[in-house]
Amino acid sequence: MALTSDLNGTGLSATQARMLGETVSDAITAAGITQGTATLLTSSINCVTTVAVGANGVRLKPIISIESALTMVRNSDTADALNVYPASGEFINEGLVDIPVVILAGTAKVFFKVSATKWIST
């Protein structure tokens, strides 16, 4: 997969580049312990570097606002698990609406949008 920034220089429009390319955020700090207080992920490739007890949440963007079919989240923290929440009213895998999935320290998951309200993850 190409990065959006690389595709911009190939003659594609900005909209086409966003639809075909991936964006990267590589120094994210998790926050909060609820869906509403979790850090919003803004890229398709996300590396969370700081996770702590009492500040261990990130939140996926609403499916309707995402052009890419997938979002990757890596927990690069060496000790603490990361909670990944769906956007309000959405769910991950066969879980309940608004409930997070856990990414253990040093591991990653890929989230695929499969409907207007459902993600599946690796």
C-alpha positions, 0 to 999 in steps of 0.5 A: 500500500502506498502512502497518501503523501506519496500518491499526491505527487503522481498526478492523482487528485487529493481525493483520489490519493486519500481513497487509494493511500494510507496515512500514518500516525506513529506517536499516539498517546492513549487517553481515558478509560471510556469510549468518550474519553479515548484518543480518536485515531485519525490515520489508517495506520496507527502506532500507539506508543504510550499506554497507562493504567487509567489512560488506555483507550483509543477510538476508531473513526466512525465507519461512515467517515473513513475512505480506507477499508481498513485501519491498523492499530499497533500497541507499542507500549511495553507493558500495558494493554490497549483498549480499542473502542469503535465509534459510538453506535458501532461494534467490533466482531460479534461484540456489543455496541460501543465495547472495546477490543484489547490489544496486548502490549507489543502486538497489533490488530487490523480492523476491517469495515464490513458494514455501516456499523460493524468492524471485524478485527484480526 
